[in-house]
């Protein structure tokens, strides 16, 4: 989640992300895509994957990239649906709250 930290810190000071933030963003997307493409779909719909997508959406909103926010939200909706809906997110107390934000 280095990307989200860099994006947050840099959003107040710069008009665009640094090389370091861009590197972490690309790496995060690569790791997320690898999880989504795994044969065993358990990791694709895990709490960790959901939180990565939530964090990416929040970082995109922070940087004003609302088209990317929409893409992450669509992906999040699909993952939550595959999990059985918001009510099925019971493994962690705050998971439902975070997804509904």
C-alpha positions in Angstrom: 0.0 0.0 0.0 3.0 2.2 -0.5 1.2 3.8 -3.4 -1.7 5.1 -1.3 0.6 6.6 1.2 2.7 8.3 -1.5 -0.4 9.5 -3.3 -1.8 11.0 0.0 1.4 12.7 0.9 2.0 14.1 -2.5 -1.5 15.2 -3.3 -1.2 18.2 -1.0 2.2 19.3 -2.4 2.3 18.4 -6.1 0.1 18.5 -9.2 1.2 15.0 -10.3 2.6 11.9 -8.7 6.3 11.3 -8.3 8.2 8.5 -10.0 8.2 6.6 -6.7 4.4 6.8 -6.4 3.9 5.8 -10.0 6.2 2.8 -9.5 4.2 1.7 -6.5 0.9 2.3 -8.3 2.0 0.1 -11.3 3.3 -2.6 -9.0 0.1 -2.6 -7.0 -2.0 -3.0 -10.2 0.3 -5.8 -11.3 -0.1 -7.7 -8.0 -3.9 -7.1 -8.0 -4.2 -8.3 -11.6 -2.2 -11.4 -10.7 -4.6 -12.1 -7.8 -7.6 -11.7 -10.0 -6.2 -14.0 -12.7 -5.3 -16.8 -10.3 -6.9 -20.2 -11.0 -8.0 -20.4 -7.3 -10.5 -17.6 -7.1 -10.4 -17.6 -3.3 -7.7 -14.9 -3.3 -9.4 -12.9 -6.0 -12.4 -12.3 -3.8 -10.6 -12.2 -0.4 -10.8 -9.5 2.1 -7.3 -8.4 1.2 -8.2 -8.0 -2.4 -11.3 -6.0 -1.5 -9.2 -3.7 0.7 -6.7 -3.1 -2.1 -9.5 -2.1 -4.5 -11.0 0.2 -1.9 -7.7 1.8 -1.2 -7.0 2.3 -4.9 -10.4 3.9 -5.4 -9.8 6.2 -2.5 -6.3 7.2 -3.8 -7.8 7.8 -7.3 -10.5 10.1 -5.7 -7.8 11.9 -3.8 -5.9 12.7 -7.0 -9.1 13.7 -8.8 -9.1 10.7 -11.2 -12.8 10.0 -11.1 -12.8 7.7 -14.2 -10.4 5.4 -12.4 -12.6 5.7 -9.3 -15.5 4.4 -11.3 -13.5 1.5 -12.7 -12.4 0.4 -9.2 -15.9 0.7 -7.9 -17.2 -1.5 -10.8 -14.6 -4.1 -10.0 -15.4 -3.9 -6.3 -19.1 -4.4 -7.0 -18.2 -7.5 -9.0 -16.0 -8.9 -6.2 -18.6 -8.2 -3.5 -21.2 -9.9 -5.7 -19.1 -13.0 -6.1 -18.7 -13.1 -2.3 -22.5 -13.1 -2.0 -23.2 -9.5 -1.5 -22.4 -6.9 1.2 -24.1 -8.9 3.9 -21.8 -11.8 3.3 -18.8 -9.7 4.2 -18.7 -10.8 7.8 -15.1 -11.9 8.3 -14.0 -8.5 9.7 -16.3 -6.1 11.5 -15.5 -3.0 9.4 -15.5 -4.7 6.0 -19.1 -3.9 5.2 -18.6 -0.2 6.3 -15.5 0.2 4.2 -17.1 -1.3 1.1 -20.2 0.9 1.5 -18.3 4.2 1.7 
